[in-house]
Amino acid sequence: MKKIALHDIHTSLNAKMVPFAGFNMPVSYEGVNIEHENVRKAVGVFDVSHMGEFLISGENALDLIQKVCSNDASKLVDGKAQYSCMPNEDGGIVDDLIVYRINAEKYLLVVNASNIEKDWNWIAQHNTMEATMKDLSDDYSLLAIQGPKAAEAMQSLTDINLSEMKFYTFEVAEFAGVKNVIISVTGYTGSGGFEIYFKNEEAETIWTKVMEAGADFGIKPIGLAARDTLRLEMGYCLYGNDIDDTTSPIEAGLGWITKFSKDFVNAEALKKEKEEGAKRKLIAFELDERGIPRQGYDIVDENGKIIGVVTSGTMSPSLDKGIGMGYIPTEIAKSKEKIFIQIRKKAVPASLVKLPFYKG
């Protein structure tokens, strides 16, 4: 089990540590509801240093990214980031990721922790254009500072005007006295804020200064459990739950990051699926009665016939009701007929809703 650079600080804060993607990670400190609310109303800091970072560089860097990613990275300019996914050859998704353009010949790919080795091998397999690849995952730490007070709380640590940074942009600047920190705005919580990437050896210095700067704004450390409830309230996909090697970006509602203006792995099959319509669809639902939907629970029709499965579900701390996502046949989704979530022996009625669940 790998240790993130701030492991000892998390244990000193009595964080509940759990194995996740080969790392010991803080899942909670005070409790998911308290931490969730703190991000929605003030500011919280997540240690997500388990994420993977690949540097792709050289004159053919963009060609490689265009080949393996579904979105069109040629639209990026320096300082812009882009959400994308890497399709496999069977209609599924290798991983979803964020692509950062540092310059025309240098890109940073941020991938999911559980997929680091798989993603690296996949990209390398398609690197026939001989772009330079470097895995930085073990050298860098990543903090996500999220919440409506995040920019104000952190402004004293940098000369960059944090409140003026636009969504899906980034800057490389001094932060907390440390040079060459990547400051980005790609949030996964729906409550604003930003992410900072830095070398592991700077981790304790930066953590301490972040907590000091945020003290007057109610900053708290936040675990992965609240990160999950926050992202689910926004309807953001989580790899391994809502998308995986068997789910296509079309059926997952990710057609908006699947651009057929260029060639990429499995583009032809995905274009055909988009034109003909996917047979199933990732839907969002709210329970009409009390209950907590969980990943793996069956979605059934009024006759009790299984029509799908819950991919993500929770009791929403912000809405105080059960919410979730899951796959059902497209024709049922379109018909808006009633669905039910099988929670133990009871089929609990649920309504299809538009995302996000949490409107802010």
C-alpha positions, -999 to +999 in steps of 0.1 A: +000+000+000+015+034-011+015+064+012+007+099+000+031+126+012+006+139+038-003+105+053+011+114+087-007+147+089-040+130+081-035+103+108-026+131+133-060+147+124-077+114+133-088+108+097-104+075+090-079+060+065-090+033+040-073+015+011-082+031-022-065+024-056-034+011-039-031+041-015-041+047+021-065+076+017-085+098+042-122+089+037-135+111+065-125+133+095-156+145+113-182+128+092-195+130+057-225+153+063-205+178+083-177+178+057-201+180+027-219+210+042-186+228+049-177+226+012-211+238+001-211+268+025-175+277+032-142+259+021-127+225+024-095+209+013-092+174-002-060+155-005-063+138-039-026+131-043-034+095-054-044+108-089-020+102-118-001+127-138+015+121-172+035+146-191+032+142-229+057+164-248+075+168-281+063+179-316+039+149-318+024+153-283-009+166-297-011+139-323-009+112-296-035+129-274-058+133-304-055+096-312-063+083-277-088+110-265-124+115-276-124+153-272-107+177-296-075+188-279-066+210-309-091+235-295-069+241-264-046+271-260-019+276-234-034+277-199-066+259-209-078+225-197-103+200-212-123+171-199-120+141-221-121+103-221-101+075-237-123+051-256-113+015-259-118-006-290-149-024-277-172+005-272-162+012-236-140+037-218-104+031-206-106+062-184-119+098-181-092+124-177-083+161-178-059+174-204-039+206-196-021+224-224+011+239-210+023+249-245+020+236-280+045+208-273+038+200-237+006+186-221-003+173-187-028+144-185-045+139-151-059+104-148-077+083-121-056+067-095-070+032-100-061+034-137-026+048-137-008+016-149-037+007-174-038+042-188+000+045-192+001+012-211-028+021-232-013+055-243+021+039-248+006+012-270-008+040-293+024+061-293+035+052-328+043+089-334+070+087-306+059+115-284+078+118-252+060+103-222+068+108-185+049+095-155+050+121-128+024+104-106+048+094-077+065+128-076+035+151-073+008+159-047-026+174-054-049+193-032-085+203-042-095+235-023-133+237-028-161+259-017-176+294-022-150+309+001-120+291-015-107+319-037-110+345-009-094+322+017-064+314-005-058+348-021-031+358+004-009+328-008-005+339-044-003+370-067-027+353-092-062+368-090-080+336-080-115+350-082-110+360-118-098+325-130-123+310-154-136+274-153-112+249-170-082+273-170-049+271-151-018+290-143+017+280-132+027+304-104+041+309-070+017+296-042+024+296-005+060+306-012+066+277-035+074+283-072+060+265-102+027+254-086-001+245-111-032+263-100-063+251-119-101+255-119-117+222-129-138+215-097-156+182-090-179+195-063-201+222-079-192+248-052-163+265-069-126+265-059-095+252-075-067+225-075-030+229-068-003+205-081+031+206-065+062+184-057+058+159-028+086+176-009+065+208-007+034+191+006+037+197+044+047+234+038+018+240+015-008+221+036+002+241+067-001+274+049-034+265+033-049+256+066-035+288+082-048+310+054-082+293+055-086+294+093-107+326+094-129+312+066-138+280+083-116+257+063-117+220+072-100+189+058-125+168+037-123+131+030-132+111-001-166+101+012-178+138+010-161+141-023-184+114-036-216+129-022-206+163-036-199+150-071-230+129-072-252+159-063-237+175-095-242+143-116-205+140-124-195+105-135-171+085-114-149+060-131-156+024-119-192+034-110-209+053-138-184+047-165-160+018-171-145-005-198-181-016-207-199+017-209-197+039-240-194+077-238-226+080-258-248+060-234-231+077-204-242+112-217-206+121-227-214+128-263-204+164-257-168+153-251-168+129-281-158+149-312-160+133-346-142+161-363-110+141-359-099+104-358-095+086-325-096+051-312-130+035-321-144+067-335-162+050-363-182+026-340-190+054-316-202+077-344-225+049-356-238+045-321-245+082-318-263+083-351-284+052-344-290+059-308-276+040-278-297+011-265-293+021-229-289+055-211-274+067-179-303+084-160-306+104-128-333+097-103-346+109-069-365+086-046-401+095-040-400+079-005-374+076+022-345+052+014-309+051+003-301+038-032-267+021-034-244+010-062-254-024-075-291-021-065-315-033-092-337-008-110-371-024-117-404-016-135-438-016-119-441-053-124-408-060-106-389-068-137-352-058-136-346-031-162-312-017-150-288-012-122-278+017-099-242+029-106-240+056-079-264+064-051-265+081-017-286+101+007-280+136-005-269+158+024-280+190+006-314+177-005-321+153+023-334+127-001-321+095-019-305+103-052-287+082-078-277+074-113-280+042-133-284+026-167-318+017-181-331+010-217-333+043-237-369+037-247-379+035-210-360+066-202-377+084-230-412+072-220-408+087-185-425+057-171-422+051-134-391+033-122-384+016-088-352+010-069-351-024-052-339-017-017-338-050+001-373-064-001-390-031-011-393-016-045-391+022-038-406+045-064-383+070-080-386+099-105-363+106-134-348+141-130-325+163-150-290+169-137-276+184-116-295+173-085-280+203-065-288+236-081-267+258-057 
